[in-house]
Amino acid sequence: MKYNNKNIWTLFFLITLLTFAVTAFTGYSHWRNAKNNLAYSQENLTQVLANSSFTVIRQYENLIDLIGHSILDRSEPFSASVVQQTLDHYLEFNPSIAAFSLYDPQGELLTSSSNLQRSDEGSGNYEAKITDNLPPSTDSMRLDRSYFNYKLQKLIIPVKKIIRDRSGVAVAIISASLKEELVFDFLQQQNMQNKDQQIWLYRGLDNFLQLVPRSINRNLELYKTPLKLPLLPNLKEFDNKNPDSSFSQLKHSQQVISYVQQSSFDDKNLLTTSQFIPRYNLWVTLQTPADLALQLSLSSFFNCLVFLLVFISLLYCLFRSFANHCANTEQKMHFQADHDQLTQLYNKIYLSNKERELLSNKASGFSYLFIDFDHFKTINENYNYHIGDSTLYEIASRLKLLCANKELIIRYSGNEFIIISRVLEADKLQLLAEYLLQWLAKPYQIDAQNIVVDLNIGIAQYPRDADNLDDLRACAKLALHEAKSRRNSHCVYNPVSHSKYRRRNAIRQQIKTALYNREFTVLYQPQINNCGEVYGVEALTRWHNDSLGEIDSQQFIRIAEETGLIYDLGLFVLRQSMIDLKKVQQKLNLPIRLSLNISLKQFTHPSFYQDLMKIVQQCQFNPRQLTLELTERLNVENLTALAKLMAALKAEGLAISLDNFGAGFSNLKLLNSLPIDELKLDRTFVDKIVDQQPIIIIDNMLNFSKKLQFSIVAQGVETPLQKEKLSDWGCDLFQGHLFAAAMARDELIKFIGQGKIGEQQEPMVLYF
């Protein structure tokens, strides 16, 4: 990893900026939540206070109803003494009431509680007729304006209600003077508990205050004059914002209204929540500073800010320490990135980074020496990995001494080294390679062990052989393979070898799509018996590619085995050849046999037996007319498994042939262990059969095969003399260009149609 201080500090500033942004967003979210929670809590509290106020006032209304019924039950027409006695009785048990009075329906005073004399009627600074705001039809108690009674030195809230007889006729009016300090003490206590809030009661009729918070300067002018700025917002604006409901409907729905308005006493904005009590035409209003949510959130935000500053300070110290550490270790890490950990030589990463510089000067050029130590794995296996690592370290030390900083030395992989040398002359380059071979091949003394290594060197040159390092390495590796054939040698790249290598790679790539593109074809070479009749055919696979042309079958079969495609290719040949030969048999009405060469990898595939028999059934091919050819070079260790599989196939009627017989001089164990029906002589044996030297060994083996009742097939028969000698030695079938080359299905039909199989009196003239 490459550290960069600029990137580190960029990351620090990004983290700092992100942290500030998150803190700001968190603070804003806290403020919004606090504001919403405060508004929600205030609305709930307003609703509770309104309900409580309604309940309290309703209790006094019920009390007046009780007094009225008591008076009507005891005295009618009214007796002043009896009424006063009744009023005094209820006054005694209700200390929150200052006095009671009884009026006739026209508002004339009839009597009062004994503590209130007629001369006391004007003891306040506000007088109202008892019938004011009391329509004759109303059944609810009405509240008059609050006033301060100088005699009692108390704030009085006058209330009054019409008393009706059983027939509903108004017979009297009872008024009561409520002591504000006792009646609404719960509201004032609420104000005292929370100094940030103010609870108001004011009349919806005329905007006169019914109750002022005790925290407000209790100037009597507040009760004497209506509010200049009502505690409700502008009704027109309210109606514009709520077009679906009128203000009157909103009042009687007892919905809590929230809004922000300017204080009547200063310039502060207040969050105001109000609820109307329709029965008593009374507003309950709760006000708190509009910035209270901000004040509440500022304290937590300040704590977050302090934490943030501490965090940023610590983060700065951490990043500064980290940046210093990175600056101190960057050089070491560069070294580790570009060097091999074990040998301390440059590695392939360094070479890749150095490529542009190396290739920048084509005029000077350089030589690319690829050094490979053969069978190095055996050192680790025979000794241990410590010995192997120590050997690699000593090899690197020798390379450093030999090159003396004149060449670039790379440890490319485990046991592969590369030297980039400016030596280009052929003779000097040969001396350098021989010098390296001589010194690197000398024994290594590791922990009292004498370690000997084999090595080879492949050499390519830039720009002569390639114009980039990858291609240059490929060229050097080709030369290395050539050197390995001679062991402990060196070789300079040859373009001819490269051409073969490139073609092989091209075949390897093209074969992957050849089956899909149906580029493979199947040809058939006749097999002739001693009577000159076509006994059967061998299916031979051919491949023509548009870019590669005709491809040798041995080459692409070997590559198919290497790439794992041989099984699919073999199934294709099996299916196609059975389809073709079935048509030939039907066309000519002849039981011609089909022989196919099967790769050992295909034959030993776990699904081969099932797939083969499935194809036989699908093609409706007679298995008794099918011969499978296996090469003589079988793995003796697997003879038991092979014999079991061959026996299963023979049980289905198939014949087994041993191909290339004679090339490996098969042993008797192989012939005795496997259920073989046929031996197919190798073409190299057929080529030697006309030599004057006796071939006693093969002669004996053919005689032995005859005794085992094997059929003998000779392939590669090119001349009549070869055919004659092979026939004398007992060969049963012949195959080769003397008779016919491999041909397509339709050509095969024509070829066989030239003579009548089984009816010819003379052998076919094709080989005479």
C-alpha positions in Angstrom: 0.0 0.0 0.0 1.3 3.4 -0.9 0.6 6.0 1.7 0.2 9.7 0.8 0.1 12.4 3.4 -2.1 14.5 1.2 -4.6 11.8 1.0 -4.4 11.3 4.8 -5.1 14.9 5.5 -7.8 15.0 2.9 -9.5 12.1 4.7 -9.1 14.0 8.0 -10.8 17.1 6.6 -13.5 15.0 5.0 -14.1 13.3 8.4 -14.1 16.6 10.2 -16.5 18.1 7.7 -18.7 15.1 7.8 -18.6 15.1 11.6 -19.6 18.8 11.7 -22.4 18.2 9.2 -23.7 15.2 11.2 -23.5 17.3 14.4 -25.3 20.2 12.8 -27.9 17.9 11.4 -28.3 16.2 14.8 -28.6 19.6 16.5 -31.2 20.6 14.0 -33.1 17.3 14.4 -32.9 17.7 18.2 -34.3 21.2 17.9 -37.1 20.1 15.6 -37.9 17.2 17.9 -37.8 19.5 20.9 -40.0 22.0 19.1 -42.5 19.3 18.1 -42.5 17.7 21.5 -42.9 21.0 23.2 -45.8 21.9 21.0 -47.4 18.5 21.5 -46.9 18.6 25.3 -48.2 22.2 25.4 -51.3 21.2 23.4 -51.9 18.3 25.8 -51.4 20.4 28.8 -53.7 23.1 27.5 -56.4 20.5 26.9 -55.9 19.1 30.5 -56.0 22.7 31.9 -59.1 23.5 29.9 -60.9 20.3 31.1 -59.8 21.0 34.7 -61.0 24.6 34.5 -64.3 23.5 33.1 -64.7 20.9 35.9 -63.9 23.5 38.6 -66.3 26.1 37.2 -69.0 23.4 36.7 -68.7 22.4 40.3 -69.6 26.0 41.3 -72.5 26.0 38.8 -73.7 22.7 40.4 -73.4 24.3 43.9 -75.5 27.3 42.8 -78.1 24.9 41.4 -78.1 23.1 44.7 -78.5 26.3 46.6 -81.4 27.4 44.3 -83.3 24.1 44.8 -82.7 24.3 48.5 -84.1 27.9 48.7 -87.1 26.9 46.5 -87.8 23.9 48.7 -87.7 25.9 52.0 -89.3 29.2 51.1 -91.5 30.5 48.4 -92.3 33.3 48.2 -88.8 34.0 49.4 -88.2 34.8 53.1 -85.1 37.0 53.5 -84.2 35.4 56.8 -84.6 31.9 55.5 -82.7 32.6 52.3 -79.9 34.3 54.2 -79.6 31.4 56.6 -79.3 29.1 53.6 -76.7 31.2 51.9 -74.7 31.5 55.1 -74.9 27.7 55.5 -73.3 27.0 52.1 -70.8 29.9 52.5 -69.5 28.3 55.7 -68.6 25.1 53.9 -67.1 26.7 50.8 -64.2 28.9 51.8 -63.4 29.6 48.1 -66.6 31.7 47.9 -66.5 35.2 49.3 -70.3 35.9 49.3 -73.7 34.9 47.9 -76.5 37.2 46.7 -80.1 36.6 45.6 -81.8 38.8 43.0 -85.2 38.7 41.5 -85.5 38.1 37.7 -85.3 41.8 37.0 -82.0 42.2 38.8 -83.2 43.7 42.1 -81.3 42.5 45.1 -83.4 40.5 47.5 -80.9 39.4 50.1 -77.2 38.4 50.5 -75.1 36.3 52.8 -74.8 37.9 56.2 -71.1 38.8 55.6 -72.1 41.1 52.7 -74.0 44.4 53.5 -75.7 46.5 50.9 -73.1 49.1 51.4 -70.5 46.6 50.3 -71.9 46.3 46.8 -69.6 48.9 45.5 -66.4 47.7 47.2 -64.8 46.9 43.9 -63.6 49.1 41.0 -66.0 47.5 38.6 -69.8 47.4 38.8 -72.0 45.4 36.5 -75.7 44.9 36.4 -76.7 41.4 37.5 -78.7 41.0 34.3 -75.8 41.9 32.0 -74.6 39.1 29.8 -77.4 36.9 31.2 -80.2 36.4 28.6 -83.4 35.1 30.2 -83.3 32.0 28.1 -79.8 30.8 29.2 -79.5 27.8 31.5 -75.7 28.0 32.1 -73.8 30.0 34.6 -72.1 33.1 33.4 -68.9 34.7 34.6 -68.6 38.4 34.9 -65.3 40.4 34.7 -62.8 39.8 37.4 -62.2 42.7 39.8 -60.2 43.5 42.9 -62.3 43.9 46.1 -60.6 46.4 48.3 -62.5 45.5 51.4 -61.6 41.8 51.1 -58.3 42.6 49.5 -58.9 39.7 47.1 -59.4 39.2 43.4 -63.0 38.3 42.9 -64.5 36.4 39.9 -68.3 37.1 39.9 -70.5 34.3 38.7 -74.3 34.2 38.3 -77.1 31.9 37.2 -80.8 32.0 36.8 -82.9 29.8 39.1 -86.0 28.3 37.6 -89.0 26.5 39.2 -90.2 23.1 38.2 -92.1 24.6 35.3 -89.0 26.3 34.0 -90.0 29.9 34.9 -87.2 32.1 36.1 -87.8 32.9 39.8 -84.5 34.3 40.9 -80.8 35.0 40.1 -78.1 33.7 42.4 -74.6 35.3 42.2 -71.4 34.2 43.9 -68.1 36.0 44.4 -65.3 33.4 43.8 -61.9 33.9 45.4 -59.5 33.7 42.5 -56.6 32.6 44.7 -58.6 29.5 45.8 -60.7 28.7 42.8 -57.9 28.7 40.2 -55.0 28.0 42.5 -54.1 24.9 40.5 -53.5 27.1 37.5 -51.3 29.5 39.4 -49.4 26.6 40.9 -48.8 25.4 37.4 -47.4 28.8 36.5 -45.1 28.8 39.6 -43.8 25.4 38.9 -42.7 26.3 35.4 -41.6 29.9 35.0 -41.3 29.5 31.3 -45.0 29.2 30.9 -48.0 31.5 31.5 -51.6 30.3 31.8 -54.3 32.9 31.0 -58.0 32.9 31.2 -59.9 35.5 29.2 -63.4 36.1 28.1 -64.4 35.3 24.6 -67.1 38.0 24.8 -65.1 41.1 25.3 -61.4 40.0 25.5 -61.2 41.0 29.2 -58.8 38.9 31.2 -60.4 36.5 33.7 -57.1 35.3 35.2 -53.6 36.8 35.0 -50.5 34.7 35.9 -49.1 35.8 39.3 -45.7 36.2 37.7 -47.1 39.2 35.7 -47.1 42.5 37.5 -50.6 42.4 38.9 -51.6 45.8 37.7 -55.4 46.3 38.0 -55.4 47.9 34.6 -55.0 44.3 33.1 -58.5 43.5 34.5 -60.0 46.9 33.7 -59.2 47.1 30.0 -59.5 44.6 27.2 -56.3 43.3 25.6 -55.0 45.5 22.9 -53.5 42.5 21.1 -55.9 39.5 21.6 -54.3 36.2 22.5 -55.8 34.7 19.4 -54.3 35.3 15.9 -55.9 37.4 13.3 -59.2 35.6 12.5 -59.0 36.4 8.8 -55.6 34.9 8.5 -56.8 31.9 10.5 -59.8 31.4 8.2 -57.5 31.7 5.2 -55.3 28.9 6.5 -58.3 26.7 7.5 -60.8 27.2 4.6 -62.7 24.1 5.5 -63.9 25.3 8.9 -65.1 28.6 10.3 -63.7 30.1 13.5 -67.0 29.6 15.2 -67.1 26.0 14.4 -63.5 25.6 15.6 -64.4 27.3 18.9 -67.3 25.0 19.6 -65.3 21.9 18.5 -63.0 22.6 21.5 -60.0 22.0 19.3 -56.6 23.1 20.7 -55.2 25.9 18.5 -51.5 26.4 18.2 -49.8 29.5 16.8 -46.9 31.9 17.4 -47.6 35.5 18.2 -45.9 38.5 19.7 -46.3 39.1 23.5 -48.8 41.8 24.6 -46.2 43.1 27.1 -42.9 42.9 25.2 -41.5 42.1 21.7 -40.9 38.4 22.4 -42.5 35.8 20.3 -44.6 33.2 22.2 -45.8 29.8 21.3 -49.5 30.0 22.2 -52.0 27.2 22.6 -55.6 27.9 23.3 -58.8 26.0 23.9 -62.3 27.5 24.1 -64.8 26.5 26.8 -68.2 27.2 25.0 -70.4 26.8 28.0 -68.7 29.6 29.9 -67.5 31.6 26.8 -64.0 31.3 28.2 -60.6 30.9 26.6 -57.8 28.9 28.3 -54.5 30.0 26.9 -51.0 28.6 27.6 -47.9 30.6 26.4 -44.2 29.7 26.4 -41.3 31.4 24.7 -41.1 30.5 21.1 -37.4 29.9 21.4 -37.8 27.6 24.4 -37.2 24.6 22.2 -34.0 26.3 21.0 -32.9 27.0 24.5 -33.6 23.4 25.6 -31.7 22.0 22.6 -28.8 24.4 22.9 -27.6 22.9 26.1 -27.5 19.4 24.6 -26.1 20.8 21.4 -23.4 22.6 23.4 -22.4 19.3 25.0 -22.3 17.7 21.6 -20.2 20.6 20.3 -17.7 20.2 23.2 -17.6 16.5 22.5 -17.1 17.2 18.9 -14.2 19.5 19.5 -12.5 17.0 21.8 -13.1 14.3 19.2 -11.7 16.4 16.4 -8.6 17.3 18.6 -8.0 13.6 19.3 -8.6 12.7 15.7 -6.1 15.4 14.6 -3.5 14.0 17.0 -4.2 10.5 15.7 -4.0 11.5 12.0 -0.8 13.5 12.7 0.7 10.5 14.4 -0.5 8.2 11.5 0.8 10.6 8.9 4.2 10.7 10.6 4.2 6.9 10.9 3.3 6.5 7.2 6.0 8.9 6.1 8.5 6.9 8.1 7.4 3.5 6.8 6.5 4.5 3.2 10.0 3.8 2.0 10.0 0.4 3.7 6.7 -0.5 2.2 7.9 0.6 -1.2 10.8 -1.8 -0.7 8.5 -4.6 0.4 6.1 -4.0 -2.6 8.9 -4.0 -5.1 11.1 -6.7 -3.6 10.8 -10.4 -2.9 10.6 -11.0 0.8 12.9 -14.0 0.9 15.7 -13.1 -1.5 15.4 -9.3 -1.3 15.6 -9.2 -5.1 13.2 -7.2 -7.2 9.8 -8.9 -7.9 7.4 -9.1 -10.8 5.5 -6.0 -9.6 8.7 -3.9 -9.9 9.3 -5.4 -13.4 5.8 -4.5 -14.4 6.2 -0.9 -13.1 9.6 -0.7 -14.8 8.3 -1.8 -18.2 7.7 1.6 -19.8 11.2 2.7 -18.8 12.8 -0.4 -20.1 11.0 -0.2 -23.4 11.5 3.5 -23.9 14.9 3.1 -25.8 14.5 0.6 -28.6 17.9 1.7 -30.0 19.8 0.3 -27.1 17.6 -2.8 -26.5 18.3 -5.5 -23.9 18.4 -9.2 -23.4 15.8 -11.1 -21.4 17.3 -14.1 -19.6 14.7 -16.5 -18.1 16.3 -18.8 -15.5 14.3 -21.8 -14.3 15.6 -24.3 -11.7 14.2 -27.8 -12.5 12.6 -30.1 -10.0 13.1 -27.6 -7.2 10.1 -29.0 -5.5 12.0 -32.2 -4.7 14.4 -30.2 -2.4 11.4 -29.2 -0.2 10.1 -32.7 -0.3 13.4 -34.5 0.4 14.6 -32.1 3.0 12.3 -29.3 4.3 11.1 -25.9 3.3 13.8 -24.2 5.3 16.4 -25.9 3.2 14.6 -24.9 0.1 14.2 -21.2 1.2 17.9 -21.1 2.2 18.9 -22.5 -1.2 16.9 -19.8 -3.0 18.5 -17.1 -0.8 22.0 -18.5 -1.8 21.0 -18.5 -5.4 20.0 -14.8 -5.1 23.3 -14.0 -3.4 25.3 -15.6 -6.2 23.2 -13.7 -8.8 24.0 -10.4 -7.1 27.7 -11.2 -7.0 27.8 -12.4 -10.6 25.9 -9.5 -12.1 27.5 -6.9 -9.9 24.7 -4.3 -10.3 25.2 -4.2 -14.1 22.0 -6.2 -14.7 18.5 -6.0 -13.3 17.7 -9.2 -11.4 14.1 -10.3 -10.8 12.7 -13.2 -8.8 9.6 -13.8 -10.9 8.1 -16.7 -9.0 9.1 -19.6 -6.8 12.1 -21.0 -8.7 12.1 -18.6 -11.7 14.5 -15.7 -12.1 14.8 -13.1 -14.8 17.9 -11.1 -15.7 17.6 -7.9 -17.8 21.0 -7.4 -19.4 22.3 -4.8 -21.8 24.5 -7.5 -23.4 23.2 -8.0 -27.0 26.2 -9.5 -28.9 25.7 -13.2 -29.5 29.2 -14.3 -28.3 29.1 -12.1 -25.1 25.5 -13.3 -24.4 26.6 -16.9 -24.7 29.5 -16.3 -22.3 27.2 -14.7 -19.8 24.7 -17.6 -20.0 27.5 -20.2 -19.7 29.0 -18.3 -16.8 25.6 -18.2 -15.0 25.1 -21.9 -15.6 28.5 -22.8 -14.3 28.3 -20.8 -11.1 24.6 -21.4 -10.3 24.9 -25.2 -10.8 27.7 -25.5 -8.2 26.6 -27.3 -5.0 25.1 -25.3 -2.2 26.1 -26.0 1.4 22.9 -25.6 3.5 22.9 -26.8 7.1 25.5 -29.4 6.4 23.6 -30.6 3.4 25.1 -30.6 -0.1 22.3 -29.3 -2.4 22.7 -29.7 -6.2 20.3 -28.0 -8.6 19.6 -28.2 -12.3 18.8 -25.1 -14.2 18.1 -23.9 -17.8 18.1 -20.5 -19.3 15.9 -19.2 -22.1 17.0 -16.0 -23.8 15.0 -13.4 -25.9 15.9 -9.9 -27.0 14.1 -6.6 -27.2 13.1 -5.2 -29.7 14.2 -8.0 -32.0 11.9 -10.7 -30.7 9.0 -8.8 -29.0 7.9 -5.2 -28.2 6.5 -5.8 -24.7 7.6 -7.7 -21.6 4.7 -10.3 -21.8 5.6 -11.3 -25.3 9.3 -11.2 -24.5 8.7 -13.6 -21.6 6.7 -15.9 -23.8 9.6 -16.0 -26.3 12.1 -16.6 -23.5 10.0 -19.4 -22.1 9.8 -21.1 -25.5 13.6 -21.0 -25.6 13.7 -22.3 -22.1 11.6 -25.3 -23.1 14.1 -26.0 -25.9 17.0 -25.7 -23.4 15.3 -28.2 -21.0 15.4 -30.8 -23.7 19.2 -30.7 -23.3 19.3 -30.2 -19.5 21.5 -27.6 -17.8 21.7 -25.6 -21.0 20.7 -22.3 -22.5 18.9 -21.5 -25.7 18.2 -18.3 -27.6 14.7 -17.8 -28.9 14.0 -19.1 -32.4 11.0 -17.6 -34.3 10.2 -21.0 -35.9 9.6 -22.5 -32.5 7.5 -19.6 -31.6 5.3 -20.1 -34.7 4.6 -23.7 -33.6 3.8 -22.5 -30.1 1.4 -19.8 -31.3 -0.3 -22.3 -33.6 -0.7 -24.7 -30.7 -2.2 -22.0 -28.5 -4.5 -21.0 -31.4 -5.7 -24.6 -31.7 -6.2 -24.7 -27.9 -8.5 -21.6 -28.2 -10.4 -22.6 -31.3 -11.1 -26.1 -30.2 -13.4 -24.8 -27.4 -15.9 -23.5 -30.0 -15.3 -26.0 -32.8 -17.8 -28.5 -31.5 -20.5 -25.8 -31.2 -19.7 -24.6 -34.7 -19.8 -28.2 -36.1 -16.3 -27.8 -37.6 -15.4 -31.5 -37.0 -16.2 -34.1 -39.6 -16.0 -37.9 -39.7 -14.4 -39.8 -42.6 -14.3 -43.5 -43.1 -11.4 -45.7 -44.2 -12.4 -49.2 -45.5 -11.0 -52.4 -43.9 -10.5 -55.2 -46.6 -10.4 -58.9 -45.8 -8.3 -61.5 -47.6 -11.0 -62.0 -50.2 -10.9 -58.4 -51.2 -14.2 -57.5 -49.6 -15.0 -54.5 -47.5 -15.4 -56.0 -44.1 -15.7 -52.8 -42.2 -14.6 -49.2 -41.8 -12.7 -47.1 -39.3 -14.1 -43.7 -38.3 -11.5 -41.0 -38.5 -12.1 -37.4 -37.2 -11.0 -34.4 -39.3 -11.0 -30.8 -38.3 -11.0 -27.8 -40.7 -10.9 -24.3 -39.2 -11.4 -21.1 -41.3 -8.4 -19.4 -39.7 -6.1 -22.4 -39.0 -7.0 -24.6 -42.0 -6.6 -28.3 -41.8 -5.4 -29.4 -38.4 -3.5 -32.7 -37.7 -5.8 -35.1 -35.9 -3.1 -36.3 -33.5 -2.4 -32.7 -32.5 -6.0 -31.6 -31.8 -6.8 -34.9 -30.1 -3.9 -34.4 -27.7 -5.0 -30.9 -27.0 -8.6 -32.1 -26.5 -7.3 -34.5 -23.9 -5.3 -31.7 -22.2 -8.3 -29.3 -22.1 -10.9 -31.9 -21.0 -12.9 -31.7 -24.3 -12.0 -35.2 -25.4 -15.1 -36.8 -23.9 -17.6 -34.5 -25.7 -15.6 -34.8 -28.9 -15.7 -38.6 -28.6 -19.4 -38.7 -28.0 -19.9 -36.6 -31.1 -17.8 -39.0 -33.2 -19.7 -42.0 -31.8 -23.1 -40.5 -32.6 -22.2 -39.2 -36.0 -20.4 -42.4 -37.2 -23.3 -44.6 -36.1 -25.8 -42.4 -37.9 -23.7 -42.4 -41.1 -22.9 -46.1 -41.1 -26.5 -47.0 -40.3 -27.4 -45.2 -43.5 -24.7 -47.0 -45.4 -25.9 -50.3 -44.1 -29.5 -49.5 -45.1 -28.4 -48.2 -48.5 -26.3 -51.2 -49.4 -28.1 -53.8 -47.2 -24.7 -55.0 -45.9 -23.6 -55.7 -42.3 -20.5 -53.5 -42.4 -18.7 -53.1 -39.1 -17.7 -49.8 -37.5 -14.4 -49.3 -35.7 -13.7 -46.3 -33.6 -10.5 -45.3 -31.8 -11.4 -44.4 -28.2 -9.2 -42.2 -26.0 -8.2 -43.9 -22.7 -9.5 -40.8 -20.9 -12.9 -41.1 -22.7 -13.0 -44.9 -22.1 -12.4 -44.6 -18.3 -14.9 -41.7 -17.9 -17.5 -42.7 -15.2 -20.4 -42.2 -17.7 -18.9 -43.7 -20.8 -20.7 -47.0 -20.6 -24.1 -45.4 -20.1 -23.6 -42.7 -22.7 -22.3 -45.3 -25.3 -25.3 -47.6 -24.9 -27.7 -44.7 -24.9 -26.2 -43.5 -28.3 -26.4 -47.1 -29.6 -30.1 -47.3 -28.7 -30.9 -43.8 -30.1 -29.1 -44.6 -33.4 -30.6 -48.1 -33.5 -27.2 -49.5 -34.3 -26.4 -53.1 -33.8 -23.7 -53.3 -31.1 -22.4 -56.6 -32.6 -21.2 -54.5 -35.5 -19.2 -52.1 -33.4 -15.5 -52.3 -32.5 -13.8 -50.0 -30.0 -10.1 -49.5 -30.5 -7.8 -48.8 -27.5 -4.2 -47.9 -27.7 -1.6 -50.4 -26.7 -0.1 -48.0 -24.2 -2.5 -48.8 -21.4 -1.9 -48.1 -17.7 -1.1 -51.6 -16.4 -2.1 -50.5 -12.8 -5.8 -50.1 -14.0 -6.0 -53.4 -15.9 -8.6 -54.8 -13.5 -11.0 -51.9 -13.9 -10.4 -51.9 -17.7 -11.0 -55.6 -17.9 -14.3 -55.2 -16.0 -15.5 -52.4 -18.3 -14.5 -54.4 -21.4 -16.3 -57.4 -20.2 -19.5 -55.4 -19.7 -19.2 -54.0 -23.3 -18.5 -57.4 -24.7 -21.7 -58.7 -22.9 -23.6 -56.1 -25.0 -22.0 -57.6 -28.2 -19.2 -55.0 -28.8 -15.7 -56.1 -29.8 -12.5 -54.7 -28.3 -9.4 -54.0 -30.4 -5.9 -53.2 -29.2 -4.6 -50.4 -31.5 -0.9 -49.7 -32.4 0.1 -53.2 -31.5 3.8 -53.8 -32.0 4.9 -50.2 -31.2 5.4 -50.9 -27.6 6.1 -54.6 -27.8 3.1 -55.6 -25.6 3.8 -58.0 -22.8 1.9 -61.2 -22.3 0.2 -60.0 -19.1 -1.6 -57.3 -21.1 -2.8 -59.8 -23.7 -3.9 -62.3 -21.1 -5.6 -59.9 -18.7 -7.9 -58.0 -21.1 -10.8 -59.6 -23.1 -9.4 -58.5 -26.4 -10.9 -59.6 -29.7 -8.6 -57.9 -32.2 -5.0 -56.7 -32.6 -4.3 -53.8 -34.9 -0.7 -53.7 -36.0 1.1 -50.3 -35.8 2.0 -48.7 -39.1 5.7 -48.5 -38.1 5.7 -52.3 -37.9 4.1 -52.5 -41.3 6.7 -50.2 -42.8 9.5 -52.5 -41.6 8.0 -55.7 -42.8 9.7 -55.5 -46.2 13.2 -55.2 -44.7 15.5 -58.1 -45.2 16.3 -58.4 -41.5 14.0 -61.1 -39.8 11.5 -59.8 -37.3 11.5 -62.8 -35.1 9.9 -61.2 -32.0 6.9 -59.8 -33.9 6.6 -63.1 -35.8 6.4 -65.0 -32.5 3.9 -62.5 -31.1 1.6 -62.8 -34.1 1.8 -66.6 -33.8 0.9 -66.3 -30.1 -2.0 -64.0 -31.0 -3.3 -66.5 -33.5 -3.3 -69.1 -30.8 -5.3 -66.8 -28.6 -7.8 -66.5 -31.6 -7.2 -62.7 -32.0 -8.2 -61.2 -35.3 -5.2 -59.3 -36.9 -5.7 -55.9 -38.6 -2.8 -54.3 -40.5 -3.0 -50.6 -40.9 -0.9 -48.3 -43.1 -0.7 -50.8 -46.0 0.7 -48.9 -48.9 2.2 -51.5 -51.3 1.1 -54.9 -52.7 4.3 -56.4 -51.3 3.3 -55.3 -47.8 -0.1 -56.8 -48.3 1.4 -60.1 -49.5 3.7 -60.6 -46.6 1.1 -59.5 -44.1 -1.3 -62.0 -45.6 1.4 -64.8 -45.4 1.8 -64.0 -41.7 -1.9 -64.5 -41.1 -3.4 -61.0 -41.1 -7.2 -61.0 -41.4 -7.9 -57.4 -42.4 -6.0 -54.7 -44.2 -6.4 -50.9 -44.1 -4.4 -48.3 -46.0 -4.0 -46.1 -49.1 -3.3 -49.3 -51.2 -7.1 -49.8 -51.0 -8.6 -46.4 -50.2 -8.0 -43.3 -48.3 -10.5 -42.0 -45.7 -13.7 -40.7 -47.4 -17.0 -39.2 -46.6 -20.2 -41.3 -46.2 -21.5 -40.8 -49.7 -18.1 -41.6 -51.3 -18.0 -44.7 -49.1 -21.4 -45.9 -50.5 -20.0 -45.4 -54.1 -16.8 -47.2 -53.2 -18.5 -50.3 -51.7 -20.9 -50.3 -54.6 -18.1 -51.0 -57.1 -18.2 -54.7 -56.1 -20.7 -57.1 -54.7 -19.7 -58.0 -51.2 -19.8 -61.7 -50.5 -20.3 -62.6 -54.2 -16.9 -61.6 -55.6 -15.0 -64.5 -57.1 -11.7 -62.6 -57.1 -10.2 -60.2 -54.7 -10.8 -56.5 -55.4 -8.4 -55.2 -58.0 -7.8 -52.1 -55.8 -4.6 -53.6 -54.3 -3.4 -55.8 -57.1 
